[in-house]
């Protein structure tokens, strides 16, 4: 039953991502138009500022052309030179005015294009919202029906996650999680042996079950680097592994996402951390097994709890919404892959989108 519900959630997410692709295309179109409009508006202001000092002269020449030229007594040669200068100035004024008019026309065209593109974005967001609501209902149902044994097994993982939240670095957090998990496994095994020695069969069986749950691998790893891992979100890569950042070369990949995009698990694994962490924002760590952990950061809220086991493609959380008129505030999902605690380039494992 649980397996069937899991597959249903994965199928619902896949359908939702098709709606998110449409939202992404419409949002990208609006964001691009907004950027162009911002650039044209800035250029228009710059041209207007350059044109402003000429306005008094333009006005006087328009009203009193002869008087302006003859206002200052001069020799015939200087007067002729003045006429030639004014002629050149008139041509420059005409050129500046034409350029100003062109920028004004561009601004009007971009404003009209944004108004025309808005309905497509609204429609795409409405379809996405409908699919989101269906997935949220499935997630809520799954949470309510999750077996109490699974919830109990998650207690040790939650304790480890709470301790890891106090770590100074992500590597230290991962190390703490691994250490506390091993310690919980040792305690469960010790308790199972002690209860069995005392002849308390029920307590020994419960402790043995807990030991088995803690000992079970979170996943089977992610295999060879041959592009078999699905991307965690619909979006475009805006920063690759190794790209320069203020903190040095990027240790992961950053995606610019559609508004309210759903984030999925890239692997079969277990949630070992899920809370805000330093400058990462809201961060999730998925233990995929085989020494591999996926780190996902920048989410708006989570659909999972610590200790929960996931299959590849199951929902993990949701990105924030954003206004395409303000593309600079677009949220980004940060993806990092760690092998035995050390960041590695995730690109060779990731399947190409589309």
Buried (B, 14 or more C-beta within 10 A) or exposed (E): EEEEEBEBBBEBBEEBBEBBBBBBBBBBBBBBBBEBBBEBBEBBEEBEEEBEEBEEEBEEBEEEEEEBBEEEEEEEEEBEEBEEEBEEBEEEBEEBBEBBEBBBEBBEBBBEBBEEBBEBBEEBBEBBEEBBEEBBEBBEEBEEEBEEEEBBBBEBBBBBBBBBBEBEEBEEBBBBBBEBBEEBBEBBBEBBBEBBEEEEEEBBEBBBBBBBBBEEEBBEBBEEBEEEBBBBBBBEBEBEBBEEEEEEEBBBBBBBBBBBBBBBBBBBBBBBBBBEBEEBBBBBBBBBBBBBBBBBBBBBEBBBBBBBBBBBBBBBBBBBEBEBBEBEEBBBBBBBBBBEBEBBBBBEBBEEBE
